[in-house]
Amino acid sequence: MTIKEFCEKYKCNFSGICKKIKRKEKELAGHIVYQNNRIEFDEYAEEILKPGKHHEETVSVLEDGKKAAWELERVKGLYEIETFRRREAENEAETYRNKVKNLEQQLSLLNMEKSDLLKQMFELRQRIDEMAQKSKGIFGRR
């Protein structure tokens, strides 16, 4: 097994394994072969170099941290989407409030115009009634 394969298998750092090989050089004697700028070792060396429980816990914590970071990014993205949607809804609501206000003003003007027209109609009916009374008086005498 090469150091690269070992690092991929146990999820550890290349330079860290190289340092560990240097530290345990006497213990690993006869189990490590240096060939063509590559270091290869057997199962015995693998057992000695294999990360301990502390490393496994560290890797587990790091993986949990990566998952939590990804989940946080996902939630942030959802939050931004919802914030954008809320702002759009608020803007749309404001637009509709302005339209309603404008329509209420128009309705108020139309109601005032209606009142004026009804008042004019009432006055015209009174004049018509007065003229009818006068005409009866004028034509009724003959």
C-alpha positions as CSV (number, residue, x, y, z in Angstrom):
1,M,0.0,0.0,0.0
2,T,1.3,3.5,-0.8
3,I,1.0,6.5,1.5
4,K,-1.5,8.1,-0.9
5,E,-3.8,5.0,-0.7
6,F,-3.4,4.9,3.0
7,C,-4.4,8.5,3.4
8,E,-7.4,8.0,1.2
9,K,-8.5,4.9,3.1
10,Y,-8.1,6.4,6.6
11,K,-8.8,10.1,5.7
12,C,-5.6,11.4,7.1
13,N,-2.9,13.9,6.1
14,F,0.0,12.9,3.8
15,S,2.6,14.9,5.6
16,G,1.3,13.7,9.0
17,I,1.8,10.1,7.9
18,C,5.3,10.9,6.6
19,K,6.2,12.4,10.0
20,K,4.7,9.4,11.8
21,I,6.8,7.0,9.6
22,K,10.0,9.0,10.6
23,R,9.0,8.8,14.3
24,K,8.4,5.1,14.2
25,E,11.2,4.2,11.8
26,K,12.8,1.6,14.1
27,E,9.4,-0.1,14.7
28,L,8.6,-0.1,11.0
29,A,12.0,-1.5,9.9
30,G,11.6,-4.2,7.3
31,H,8.0,-3.3,6.6
32,I,8.5,-0.1,4.5
33,V,10.0,-0.1,1.0
34,Y,11.3,3.0,-0.6
35,Q,11.0,2.5,-4.4
36,N,11.0,5.0,-7.3
37,N,10.3,8.0,-5.0
38,R,7.4,6.1,-3.5
39,I,7.0,4.7,-0.1
40,E,5.1,1.4,0.2
41,F,4.4,-0.6,3.3
42,D,2.8,-3.9,4.3
43,E,-0.2,-4.7,6.6
44,Y,1.9,-4.7,9.7
45,A,3.0,-1.1,9.0
46,E,-0.5,-0.2,8.2
47,E,-1.7,-1.4,11.6
48,I,1.1,0.6,13.3
49,L,0.4,3.7,11.3
50,K,-3.4,3.4,11.4
51,P,-4.9,6.4,13.1
52,G,-6.2,5.8,16.6
53,K,-9.7,6.5,18.1
54,H,-8.8,10.2,18.6
55,H,-8.3,10.6,14.8
56,E,-11.6,8.8,14.0
57,E,-13.4,11.1,16.4
58,T,-11.7,14.1,14.9
59,V,-12.7,13.0,11.4
60,S,-16.3,12.4,12.6
61,V,-16.4,15.8,14.2
62,L,-15.1,17.5,11.0
63,E,-17.6,15.6,8.9
64,D,-20.4,16.7,11.3
65,G,-19.1,20.2,11.1
66,K,-19.2,20.1,7.3
67,K,-22.7,18.8,7.3
68,A,-23.8,21.5,9.8
69,A,-22.1,24.2,7.6
70,W,-23.8,22.9,4.5
71,E,-27.2,22.8,6.4
72,L,-26.5,26.4,7.6
73,E,-25.8,27.5,4.0
74,R,-29.0,25.8,2.9
75,V,-31.1,27.5,5.6
76,K,-29.4,30.9,4.8
77,G,-30.4,30.4,1.2
78,L,-34.0,29.6,2.1
79,Y,-34.1,32.6,4.4
80,E,-32.9,34.9,1.6
81,I,-35.5,33.5,-0.7
82,E,-38.2,34.0,1.8
83,T,-37.0,37.5,2.6
84,F,-37.1,38.3,-1.1
85,R,-40.6,36.9,-1.4
86,R,-41.8,38.8,1.7
87,R,-40.4,42.1,0.3
88,E,-42.1,41.4,-3.1
89,A,-45.4,40.7,-1.3
90,E,-45.0,43.9,0.8
91,N,-44.3,45.9,-2.3
92,E,-47.3,44.4,-4.0
93,A,-49.4,45.1,-1.0
94,E,-48.2,48.7,-0.9
95,T,-49.0,49.1,-4.6
96,Y,-52.6,47.7,-3.9
97,R,-53.0,50.0,-0.9
98,N,-52.0,53.0,-3.1
99,K,-54.5,51.8,-5.8
100,V,-57.3,51.5,-3.2
101,K,-56.5,54.9,-1.8
102,N,-56.6,56.4,-5.3
103,L,-59.9,54.6,-6.0
104,E,-61.3,55.9,-2.7
105,Q,-60.4,59.4,-3.7
106,Q,-62.0,59.0,-7.1
107,L,-65.1,57.5,-5.5
108,S,-65.2,60.5,-3.1
109,L,-65.0,62.9,-6.0
110,L,-67.7,61.0,-7.9
111,N,-69.9,61.0,-4.8
112,M,-69.4,64.8,-4.5
113,E,-70.2,65.2,-8.2
114,K,-73.3,63.0,-7.7
115,S,-74.4,65.1,-4.8
116,D,-74.0,68.3,-6.9
117,L,-75.9,66.7,-9.7
118,L,-78.7,65.6,-7.4
119,K,-78.9,69.1,-5.9
120,Q,-79.0,70.6,-9.4
121,M,-81.8,68.1,-10.4
122,F,-83.7,69.0,-7.3
123,E,-83.4,72.7,-8.1
124,L,-84.4,72.1,-11.7
125,R,-87.5,70.1,-10.6
126,Q,-88.4,72.9,-8.3
127,R,-88.1,75.4,-11.1
128,I,-90.1,73.2,-13.4
129,D,-92.8,72.9,-10.7
130,E,-92.8,76.6,-10.2
131,M,-93.0,77.2,-13.9
132,A,-95.8,74.7,-14.2
133,Q,-97.6,76.5,-11.4
134,K,-97.1,79.8,-13.1
135,S,-98.2,78.5,-16.5
136,K,-101.4,77.0,-14.9
137,G,-102.0,80.4,-13.4
138,I,-101.4,82.2,-16.7
139,F,-103.3,79.7,-18.9
140,G,-105.8,78.8,-16.3
141,R,-107.2,82.4,-16.3
142,R,-108.2,82.5,-19.8
